[in-house]
Amino acid sequence: MAVKVKYLERPHLTNKERIFFIDFINGMKITIKNFFRKTITTAYPYEKLTPPKRFRGTHGHRVKDGKEPPSFKVLEKFLEINEGESRCVACYMCQQACPVPELFKIEAEQLPNGKKRLKRFDMNLLNCMYCGLCTEACPVDCIIMTDEYETASYTRANCVIHLDDMVERAKDYDRRRYNEPDRIWIDDTERSKLWGQIKWSNN
């Protein structure tokens, strides 16, 4: 059975439109109008905007510092975690929630006193989609996503982040932004700098 293809007829131009290039002029009006408008892009890397607090950047590990959620207090009795160390309880929930669980390399060891201690926590960011599901699954608010986004590297090995890296990254992030309100933009100045002023409808 032959498939019938329906073609749209090309609109017929009037003599006036052919002679004076009316369609071309109408198109150039839009081009010229936008040419003189202020650009909304930034001159990266010379100009950098601070991402919102909810930005999904490179991962970090929060430490045991007295700001842990109640769930950590329950699990702490089974773990050997000193002050200032990652509060990870090696529950593997982040790995189970991840669409690509192979990106995690998590190891824990059993100590003579019967407690468990985190030994290794590596993440291969080449496999990461930055979806944030690992942070939502963490029962002790340990793994977080920071505002660091410059992670380009010349080698694959440098795309693997380790426990010590994540601890320092989270410390720096919390030092700068822990008490910041959880909103999309830091303030209206930052938002308007990128997106301009919002014009609400009168209806």
N, C-alpha and C positions, 0 to 999 in steps of 0.2 A: 504494500500500500504506500503510495507516494505521500510525502509530507508536504502540506501546503504552507508556504512561507508568505506571510503577509508583510508587504513593504509599505512604509509610510511615504507618502508623496512629499517631495521637497517643496517647501513653500515657494510660490512664484513671487518674484520681486517686481515691483513697479519700476518704470523707467527712472523715476526720481530716485528710488533707492539704489538703483544700479549706478547712476551717474554721480551722486553725491555721497556714496558709501555710508548710508544712514546707519546700518547695523554696526559698521566699524566704529563710527563716531559714538554711538550709544555705549559700545563696549569700552571705548577709551575714556568716556566720562567716569565710569566706575573705577577704572585703573588710576586715572589722575586724582580722583577724590581720595582714594586710599593711599596714594603715593605720598601725600602731604600730611597724613594722619600720623600721630605718634605711635611708634612701634610698641608692641607688647612683649617683644622678645628681650632677652638680656644679653649683654656682651660677655658671655662665658668664654674663657675662665677669668676675665678681668673683672667681671661683675657677677656676684653670686647672691642668690636669695636664700634666706634661711627657710628650710622646709617646715611645713606644719608639724606639730607634735605627733600627729597621727601618721606621719610619713613612714613608709616601710623601707627603711635603709638597712645597712649592714647590722647583723645581729650582735647582741651583747648579753652578758650574764650578770645579773644582779648578785650582790654578795650578802652575806649574813651581817646585817648592820643594825638590827633592832626594828626595821621597818617591814618585817616579813608579815604576810597574811596569817590568819589563825591556823590555816591548814599546815603551815610549816611547823608550828609548835607541836602539832600532833605527830608529824613524821620525824621530827628532830631526834627523838629518843632512840630511833633505830639507826642514826647516822653519826658519823664523825666529821663535823664541820666546824672549823674554827672561825673566830671573828675575822671578817675581811675576806673570807674565801667564798667561792661560788656557792650559792644556796641550792644548787641542783641536787635533787634527791635520787637521781638515776632511776626514775620510774618509767622512762622510755615512752611517755605519753606523747612527747613532741614528735618522736620518730613514727609512732603509730598514726598520728594525725596527718603526717606529711604525705602529699601525693607521690613524692619520690623519696621513700624512706632510705634509699641507699646513700643519700647524701650525708647521713649521720654516721659517725663512728663513735659510739658511746661504750665505755667500759667502766665497771666498778669492781672493787675488790672487797673481800670479806676479811675483816680484821680479827685478831685473836680474841678480842673482847666481845665478838659477836655482832658488832656494828658494821655498817657498810660505808665505804668511802669512794667518792668519785675519783677515777684514775685518768680517764681520757674523755674528752668531748671535742670532736672535730667536725667541721661542716665544710663540704665541698660546694662552694657557691656557684660553680659552673652548672650544677644541677638544680639550683634553687630558683623557684618562680616568684619569690618574695610575696607569697600569698598571705602570710601571717598566721596560718592555721597552727603552727607550732607554738606560737606565743599564746594563743587562746586555749590550747590544751594544757599548758603548764599549770599544775595545781598550786605552785608556790610563787608564781609571778617571777620566775628566775630569768627565763629567756625572753628578751625583748627585742624590738626593732628600733634602731637609733635613727638619727638624721644624717648619718654618714652615707654618702652615695658615690664618692670617688674611689671606686674599687678596681679600676682598670689595671691590668698587669701584663707584662711581656711573657710570663711563664704560667703554665697551668698550676704549678706547685704553689705559687703565691695566691691562688684563688681559694686555697684551703685555709680556713681560719681555725685557730686552736683556742683552748680554754683560757689561757693567760691573756691572749689578745682580746677575747670577748669580755673578760672581767674588767680590763682597763678601759675598754670602749664604753661599757655600761657605767662605770664610775664617772667617766668624763661627761657622759650624757646626763646622768642624774644630777651631777654637780651644776650643770648649766640649766636644766629644764625640768627637774623633778617637781618643783612647786608651780610650774607654769600651768595655767588653766588648760584643760583638755578640750581645745577647740581647734577648728581646722586651720585658722590663721592666728598668728601671734597677736596681731592687732590690725585695725582697719587700715593703717598706713601701708603695711606690708601687702595686704590683700589688694588695695586699690592701686598699688604700684604695678602689679601684674595684670589685674583684671579691669581696672578702672572703676568708676562709680556705678552702682546698680540703679537703674531707673525703674521704679515700680509702676505698675499700671494703676490708673486712677479708677478703674472699674472695680 
